[in-house]
Amino acid sequence: VKGWQKSSGIAFCAEYRRIWNPYSKVKVYLSVSAGLGVGFYNNCKREYNPGDWSVVPILQFTPVGISFGGKVFGFAEIMEGTYIFGGRAGIGYKF
C-alpha cells in the first residue's frame, strides 16, 4: 500500500503490573512498560533512510488486561503506547 511504513523490530522493556484479583484463575490488571526498541525500517518516508537501524524509547500503557488459566494461559489487552494503539490477545506458557 502506497505510503505505508514497513518495519521490523524488537523491544526490551521493564513492566509494572497491578493485578486486582491475584488469587483467581481469571486475573484483571493494568500495566506500564518502559524500555528500548531496536528497529529496521524499510521504505519509510519519514526521518529514516531506507535500510536504517534505529534505537528508540518505548513507553506502553495497558489500562485493562485480562488473563485466564494456569501454566498455559490466555490473555487480552487494550493498550496505548509509543508505537501501538489498539489491543492484542494470545496464549502463553509460564515457566
N, C-alpha and C positions, 0 to 999 in steps of 0.2 A: 504494500500500500504506500503510495507516494507520501512522503513527509513523515512517516513513522520512524522512530528511533529504534535501531536494533542493538541490543547489548546483552552481555552475559556477565555474571558476577557472583561473588560470594561475600557474605557479611559475617563478621565476628563480633558478637555483642554480649554484654553482660545484661542480665534481666532481673528485675524485681517483680515478684508476683505476689499478690494479695488474694488468698483463697478464702471465701466466705464460709464454706462448709467443708473443712478439711477431712472429716471422718466419714464422708459419704462416698459412695461409688460414682455419684454424679457431682462434679465439682464446678462451681461458678467462681470466676476470678476476673481480676483486672491485672494488667501488667504494663511495665515501662521498660524498654530496652534501649541501650546506647552502645555504640561501638564504631567500628570502621568497616567500610565496604571496599572491596577491590573489584574493579570492573574493566571490561574490554569493550570499547564502543566501536561500532562499525556502521558506516553510512549515516552518521549523526551530523546534523546541520547546525548544532549549537556551538559551544566553545571548544569542543573536542575535534581533533582531526581524525579522519577515518583510520582505524587501527591503533588508536592510542589506549594505553593503560592509564587508569586513574584510581587514586585512593580518596574516598570521600567519607565524611562523617555521617553516621546513621543514627536517627532517633525514631523510635517506634512506640506508639501508644495503642494498647488494646483495652478499650473501656469495658467490653463484655466478651468473655470467653467461657466456654463450657467444655469439660472433658468427662468422659464416662468410660468405665471399665477398670480392669486391674493391670496385669502385666502387659497385655495387649489392650490398647485404649484408642478411642476415637476422640476427635476434638473439632470444634468450630469456633471461629473468632471473627469479630468485627474489628477492623484495625485502621489506623491512620498513622502515617509516618512521613519520613523524608521523601521516599520514592513510591510509597504504596498508599492507596486509599481504597478500601473495599473490605473484602473478607477472605478467609481461607478455611479449609476443612481438610481433614485427613485422618490417617491412622498412624499409630506409633507403638513402640515396644520399650518398656522400662527395663534397663539392665540391672 
